[in-house]
Amino acid sequence: MEIFDNSKDYGFSSTSFEMVRKDTNVKIKDAKFESKPTTFAKDAFRRFCKNKSSVAGAVIIAILLAASFLYPAISPYDVSPTSTYLTQALLPPKLNKSGTGFWDGTKNYKHIVYDQINECPADFIAHAVTKINVGDIEYTNIASKYGRNGYIALYNDKVLAPGASDDSLNGFFLNYTDFKVTSSGNYVAKLGLGTKEGQFEEAEMTDYRVRLQYKDSDSSTKYLELADWSSNYTDQTYDLSSALITAGISEIEKAKVRVEIKAKETKTFLLIRSAEIVCADATENENLAGIGFTDANKAAMVTRNEDGSYDKNYWQSNVFRHVYNVEMKYCDFTYDAYDAVFGSNEMVIGQSIMNEYKAKGWCEYDFAVGPSSFVKLSEECPVDSVEEQHYDIKNSVYQLDTHTTYYKYLGLKKAPTYLLGTDAKGHDLVTKALKSLRTSLLVATIATVVSLAIGLVWGAIAGYFGGTTDIVMERFTEIISGVPWIVMMTLVILLLGNSIVTFAIALCMTDWIGPAATTRTQFYRFKGREYVLASRTLGASDWRLIFQHILPNGLGTIVTSVVLMIPGCIFSEASISYLGLGLKGVNSFGVLLSENQAYLNSFPALIIFPAIIISLLMISFNLFGNGLRDALNPSLKGGE
């Protein structure tokens, strides 16, 4: 065996021991590590960022959180529970200028009653109505202040026995007000009748007669026949003065006209279109004005006064009095709700306000002269015109009936626009929803954190020690979970009052059960693993095994379920608000949804927008939780 001699030259050089590829004779060099040492948190964050859906969920949650805190702070609209702006309640969403037809604060109405006197849709402001289309006359059997003409239908449900004749069963219809009749005054009663058959089921038109009712000197009731029983349903005229001459009566001070309908063996009715009493003497005719009617619908609307007295044009009946074939018109139109609220409307302006406008140089007005002295000097002046002036004796000030531009009256430079409209109290929906989201998220986050802390400790102890400890703790958990949350919530409110803290406590009393059960399951899954046994062999304490070895490995699953508790708490708060046990005196999602649920059909944005936010929260927290589950799973550390 040859011994290596350092002094001998074997022919080696510095490159004799370099590593080269045999096929290419290329030198092989050491490669640098492509990965860098990292911590568990950095690795978890890297894996979370690779889950694009989880990142999207986190971004949405961050945007909603930022909006809930920032937008209400910069919003010009006050949405505190104590503020009310009922004049601008339930405005539709507005983004574009009115008239564009899309998201412009207008609303289309179909088949709305048309006010034929003011020539606009009933109970709507005329200047805010556009694109109106008035339909043809339709008929209804219900009296309406917007109806015209028609008939008063006297319906008598009294029937006679076969062959019987008893005038005491006759129904009657008379004007209640007494009036004077003279034999020389040419007093005339006019009666308009109708022949619309089939108005009342199992009833037929009946005979009628007209009589003049009065009292003689001994105050006994007398009747003067004007016409005998008749079935002639054409218009009739009765000469009252001639009837007095025939009866040898010169004057009646207190007379009434009676239209009587005959009772038959079946139910009967009579249709009266008009009933008038007139006189050739113009002066006397003025006194008779209102004793009678030419519009049956209008006459049917007249009722007795609150003190029990009767108006001059009140007509009395001891049979059922209905209306028939009242003429109504309906219309389709577009309504600019913003113009109706913030445009020029009728307003009462006090003397002090008018003096303030005068002091600013916006207008001129002389209270000694009145409305004719008003001159508008600047477009900043809210008052457009003064219609009337009244003096309030009690307060010694003037009150002015004006047309005033409301948004200028509020001190605004231009009419406000609400992106998604306003609620029933006139609050901006976007501002209120985001402010409510902040409250609900705050309550839900506090309740979730507290519930998670309790659940982790409880579930860890039960799952780790098992045996008798687990059995006792599980029986206690079952007892708590068996009590309905509504009952527990009610008891807490009765004891501690209704507030955010109370609601959070009520949530924590039961919400910890879910995290506890999940934690317990994870401990049963991991406590028998080899690394736990090895740590116990090396002398690790129980608390070290629980919180440093087992819990971190099950944290991913626990976090996933816990993250969904936040939107779940918001749903719980919304549900309990429907029972009247929700938060009071604050803006919250539950209160918001409870107040707006009645307007789902007429103003769906009031429910749809909050529902979209809740849906986004649920989806985003779900995606976010899935990302956390994978990021916090130690078995995936270093993996792709």
Secondary structure, 3 states (H helix, E strand, C coil): CCCCCCCCCCCCCCCCCCCECCCCCCECCCCCCCCCCCCHHHHHHHHHHHCHHHHHHHHHHHHHHHHHHHHHHHCCCCCCCCCCCHHHCCCCCECCCCCCCCCECEEEEEEEEEECCCCEECCCCHHHEEEEEECCCEEECCCCCCCECCEEEEEECCCCCCCCCCHHHCEEEEECCCEEEECCCCEEEEEEEECCCCCCCCEEECCEEEEEEEECCCCCEEEEEEEEEECCCCCEEEEHHHHHHHCCCCEEEEEEEEEEECCCCCEEEEEEEEEEEEECCHHHHHHHCCCEECCHHHHHHCCCCCCCCCCCCCEEECCEEEEECEEECEEEEEEEHHHHHHCEEEEEEEHHHHHHHHHCCCEECCCCCCHHHCEECCCCCCEEEEEEEEEECCCCEEEEEEEEEHHHHCCCCCCCCCCCCECCCCCEHHHHHHHHHHHHHHHHHHHHHHHHHHHHHHHHHHHHHCHHHHHHHHHHHHHHHHCCHHHHHHHHHHHHCCCHHHHHHHHHHHHCHHHHHHHHHHHHHHCCCHHHHHHHHCCCCHHHHHHHHHHHHHHHHHHHHHHCHHHHHHHHHHHHHCCCCCCCCCCCHHHHHHHHHHHCCCCCHHHHHHHHHHHHHHHHHHHHHHHHHHHCCHHHCCCC
